[in-house]
Amino acid sequence: MKSYLHLYAVALAAFVCASQSMSASVNVYGETSSDGTNVSVHLYADLGANSLVSFGVRLQYDPNNLQLLSALKNAAIWYLSDGQHQYPYTEPDTTTPGEVLLLGVKFDGRNPLQGVTGQHVLLGTVTFRRLTSAPPTFTLALGRPNSFDNFVTTGGTVLDTAPGGIVVSEVVALQMIGVTPGPGWVTVQWRGGTQVTQYLQRRFSLGPTDLWGDIFTNPPPTSPTVTYTNLVGTNRVIFYRVRVQP
């Protein structure tokens, strides 16, 4: 316990002595994946030029449509360490139905001002089981909006209250949103994540001998909404689906 308290004291001293300033906003967003029965929400942040020592996000969902199975923060990069041992910070809070609170910190005694940097940084993953056939919907917000500093840089800047410091975007779910037929063509539109490879596939029947075939490959980074026009003959039954791969 003495080492744990000493770790916080060193962290506080690092905040006071550092001189890094915020030069870009942090964008927080989510992307979903599903095996049909279960749905996973992967929470990410694009940190720009910022180096963070903490984050706090709240994922909201409808408990009537989804059953929470697990909530994990990315402990591989968000952890406390005195240079020799890692110490637990706090596990995701799932006590409030319809909400998951994830808090994370990064302090390594070997490099106190390192923090976490980069694009598409994984904050954590929350997995649910579908209870109904309704499409799942999610909302993202700051973890603890009152009297709590969620996103803090290694220089001690609290991005929660800085102008333009935090941009909380939506959780993007992979789903077909439109199929428009025309004379000799079909336009397919879908929504999905921005950091995975998307494969648009088609088949002409659901029989056992007709297999799915790729007709369009969309490598990352992709736009949140994608439209593709497939040139085909008229009067044909065609089935489409989108497959994603990290």
Sequence and secondary structure as in RCSB ss.txt:
>XXXX:A:sequence
MKSYLHLYAVALAAFVCASQSMSASVNVYGETSSDGTNVSVHLYADLGANSLVSFGVRLQYDPNNLQLLSALKNA
AIWYLSDGQHQYPYTEPDTTTPGEVLLLGVKFDGRNPLQGVTGQHVLLGTVTFRRLTSAPPTFTLALGRPNSFDN
FVTTGGTVLDTAPGGIVVSEVVALQMIGVTPGPGWVTVQWRGGTQVTQYLQRRFSLGPTDLWGDIFTNPPPTSPT
VTYTNLVGTNRVIFYRVRVQP
>XXXX:A:secstr
 HHHHHHHHHHHHHHHH      S EEEEEEEEE SSEEEEEEEEE TT  EEEEEEEEEE TTTEEEEEEEE T
TTS EESSS EE     B  STTEEEEEEE EETTSTT  B  SSEEEEEEEEEESSSS   EEEEES  SS   
SEETT  BTTTSTT EEEEEEE  EEEEEEEETTEEEEEEE  SSSEEEEEEES  STT   EEEEEE SS  SE
EEEEEE  SS   EEEEEEE 
